[in-house]
Each structure stands twice: as C-alpha cells, then as structure tokens.
Amino acid sequence: MQELNPSSQNRDRLKESVTGLLVIHSAPAALRPHIEWGLQSILGTWLTLQWLEQPSAVGTYRTTIEFRDVRGSSAKIASTLRGWHYLRFEVREESELGGEFYRSTPELGIHRASIDGLGNIVVTEHQINDALAKGFDEISIRDALDEVLGNKWEEELAPYRAVEIDKLIQLRAI
C-alpha cells in the first residue's frame, strides 16, 4: 500500500496560523503569576497581563489577551488553565476554516465546541444522533442539545461578561 505524505503546501496548512482570544473572567490573585508563566510557555513569548478587579467575584481579577499562534493552541491553553480549579475563562481560536471554543467554570468544568468561520457553534450529525439516542421525550432531547451548545456555561459566565460590557459602555459615554 502506498503511503500518502502531504505536500509541503498541505503540510503548511496543517500548521495554519489562527487568531485567538482568551478571556479570564475571574482568577484569584495568587494564581496570576502562574497563569502568566503557563501562557508564556504555551505561546512561546514573554507577556505581562493587565489584570483588573472582577466586581462579580470579590477578591478575583480578570484579563483579556489576543494571540496569534498555530492551530491547537486554544486546546493547550484550556488544558493548562483547567488545572487551576478556581478559574472562570473562555478561549477561542478562529481561522477561515473555523476553530474551537472552550469555556470553563469551577462548578461545571470545561466545555468544548467547534465553531465556524463566523464564530457560531457547529453541531455535528454525531452530536445530534447522540442527543436523540439519549432522549426519550422532548425535555431530555432539549437538555442534551443544551449540553452540546454549552448553554449552562453561557448562563454562568453571563454576569462576568456583563462587567466587560458595562465598562465599554462607560468608556464610550465619556
């Protein structure tokens, strides 16, 4: 059997550059340097994050970072950050071909979703079939699809996102 090796052009596509966004909604003060060191190790560059107080969770801080790296970086970031139980975060990577979206909270754990080029969550045929196989009535099917879409994570992270939106509104009003 002939072994198929990707051409150099296709090999380069496998290492496609993606843009990413990491939002840490809440992190205890003691973890901030560890988070920075972990991100430096993954992204291969020195960085100093600008941490702001998180009013929705007293004693915690929030930050945002945009990055450009190779495909799979968001998975590495999510895995690293998930090791610290007290974090609430979202990380996504995007390209023209789509990407990945991870969300994590201490209560719910981590959620992964594939996204299209516009950032919409992509639900696969397998995920729909799995939801239908687990569901015996409309409510259980809805619950299974809510799980696939990550609606519980959306609800839990909404108050933390609202802080960022409120800050933007205040800045625009000035």
C-alpha positions as CSV (number, residue, x, y, z in Angstrom):
1,M,0.0,0.0,0.0
2,Q,1.3,3.4,-0.9
3,E,1.9,5.9,1.9
4,L,0.5,9.3,1.3
5,N,2.5,12.2,2.5
6,P,1.1,15.6,2.5
7,S,2.7,18.0,0.0
8,S,4.6,20.9,1.6
9,Q,1.7,23.2,0.8
10,N,-0.8,20.9,2.6
11,R,1.7,20.3,5.5
12,D,1.8,24.1,6.0
13,R,-2.0,24.2,6.1
14,L,-1.9,21.7,9.0
15,K,0.2,24.2,10.9
16,E,-2.2,27.0,9.9
17,S,-1.9,30.2,11.8
18,V,-5.0,31.1,13.9
19,T,-6.1,34.1,15.8
20,G,-7.3,33.6,19.4
21,L,-8.9,35.3,22.2
22,L,-8.5,34.4,25.9
23,V,-10.8,35.9,28.5
24,I,-10.1,35.0,32.1
25,H,-13.3,36.2,33.8
26,S,-12.1,35.5,37.4
27,A,-8.8,34.3,38.9
28,P,-7.6,34.5,42.5
29,A,-4.7,37.0,43.0
30,A,-2.3,34.2,44.0
31,L,-2.7,32.4,40.6
32,R,-2.0,35.4,38.4
33,P,1.8,34.8,38.1
34,H,1.3,31.1,37.5
35,I,-1.2,31.8,34.7
36,E,1.2,34.2,33.1
37,W,4.0,31.7,33.2
38,G,1.8,29.0,31.8
39,L,0.7,31.2,28.9
40,Q,4.3,32.2,28.2
41,S,5.3,28.6,28.0
42,I,2.4,27.7,25.5
43,L,2.7,30.9,23.3
44,G,6.5,31.0,23.4
45,T,6.7,34.7,24.2
46,W,7.1,37.0,27.1
47,L,3.9,38.6,28.2
48,T,2.6,40.7,31.1
49,L,-1.2,40.7,31.5
50,Q,-3.1,43.7,32.6
51,W,-5.3,42.4,35.5
52,L,-8.4,44.3,36.6
53,E,-10.6,43.6,39.6
54,Q,-13.6,41.5,39.0
55,P,-16.6,43.1,40.8
56,S,-18.8,40.0,40.3
57,A,-16.5,37.8,42.4
58,V,-14.8,39.8,45.2
59,G,-11.0,39.0,45.5
60,T,-10.6,37.9,41.9
61,Y,-9.2,39.5,38.8
62,R,-10.0,39.4,35.1
63,T,-7.9,39.9,32.0
64,T,-8.1,39.5,28.2
65,I,-5.4,38.6,25.7
66,E,-5.5,38.3,21.9
67,F,-3.0,35.9,20.4
68,R,-1.8,34.5,17.0
69,D,-0.4,31.0,17.0
70,V,-0.8,27.6,15.4
71,R,-3.9,25.6,15.3
72,G,-4.4,23.7,18.6
73,S,-3.1,26.5,20.9
74,S,-6.5,27.1,22.4
75,A,-6.7,23.4,23.5
76,K,-3.3,23.7,25.2
77,I,-4.4,26.9,26.9
78,A,-7.7,25.5,28.1
79,S,-6.0,22.3,29.4
80,T,-3.4,24.4,31.3
81,L,-5.9,26.8,32.8
82,R,-8.3,23.9,33.7
83,G,-5.6,22.7,36.1
84,W,-6.4,25.6,38.4
85,H,-9.9,24.8,39.7
86,Y,-10.9,28.4,40.7
87,L,-10.7,30.0,37.2
88,R,-13.6,31.1,35.0
89,F,-12.4,31.5,31.4
90,E,-13.2,31.3,27.7
91,V,-10.7,30.7,25.0
92,R,-11.3,30.5,21.3
93,E,-9.2,30.2,18.2
94,E,-10.5,31.1,14.8
95,S,-9.5,30.9,11.2
96,E,-11.3,31.0,7.8
97,L,-11.9,27.2,8.2
98,G,-13.5,27.5,11.7
99,G,-12.0,26.8,15.1
100,E,-12.5,25.8,18.6
101,F,-14.2,27.4,21.6
102,Y,-13.6,26.3,25.3
103,R,-15.4,27.6,28.4
104,S,-14.7,26.6,31.9
105,T,-16.1,27.3,35.4
106,P,-15.3,25.7,38.7
107,E,-18.9,24.4,39.1
108,L,-19.4,23.0,35.5
109,G,-15.9,22.1,34.4
110,I,-14.8,22.5,30.8
111,H,-16.9,22.6,27.6
112,R,-15.6,22.4,24.1
113,A,-17.4,23.3,20.9
114,S,-16.4,23.6,17.3
115,I,-17.1,26.9,15.7
116,D,-17.4,28.0,12.1
117,G,-15.7,30.9,10.4
118,L,-18.2,33.4,11.9
119,G,-17.9,32.1,15.5
120,N,-21.1,30.1,15.5
121,I,-21.2,26.8,17.4
122,V,-21.2,23.9,14.9
123,V,-23.4,20.9,15.9
124,T,-22.4,17.7,14.2
125,E,-24.5,14.9,13.0
126,H,-22.9,12.6,15.6
127,Q,-23.9,15.1,18.4
128,I,-27.5,15.2,17.2
129,N,-27.7,11.4,16.9
130,D,-26.2,11.1,20.4
131,A,-28.8,13.6,21.8
132,L,-31.6,11.7,20.1
133,A,-30.4,8.3,21.4
134,K,-30.2,9.6,25.0
135,G,-33.6,11.3,24.8
136,F,-36.9,9.7,25.4
137,D,-39.0,12.8,25.3
138,E,-38.8,16.4,24.2
139,I,-37.4,17.7,27.5
140,S,-34.5,15.2,27.6
141,I,-33.7,15.9,23.9
142,R,-33.7,19.7,24.7
143,D,-31.4,19.1,27.7
144,A,-29.0,17.0,25.5
145,L,-28.9,19.8,22.9
146,D,-28.4,22.4,25.6
147,E,-25.4,20.4,26.8
148,V,-23.9,20.3,23.2
149,L,-24.4,24.1,22.8
150,G,-23.0,24.8,26.3
151,N,-26.0,26.8,27.4
152,K,-25.2,26.2,31.1
153,W,-21.8,27.7,30.7
154,E,-23.3,30.7,28.8
155,E,-25.7,31.3,31.7
156,E,-22.9,31.0,34.4
157,L,-20.5,33.3,32.5
158,A,-23.0,35.9,31.5
159,P,-22.6,38.0,34.7
160,Y,-18.9,38.1,34.3
161,R,-19.1,39.1,30.6
162,A,-21.6,41.9,31.6
163,V,-18.8,43.6,33.6
164,E,-16.8,44.0,30.4
165,I,-19.8,45.3,28.5
166,D,-20.6,47.8,31.3
167,K,-17.0,49.1,31.3
168,L,-17.1,49.6,27.5
169,I,-20.4,51.5,27.8
170,Q,-18.9,53.7,30.5
171,L,-15.8,54.4,28.3
172,R,-17.9,55.3,25.3
173,A,-20.1,57.6,27.4
174,I,-17.1,59.7,28.4
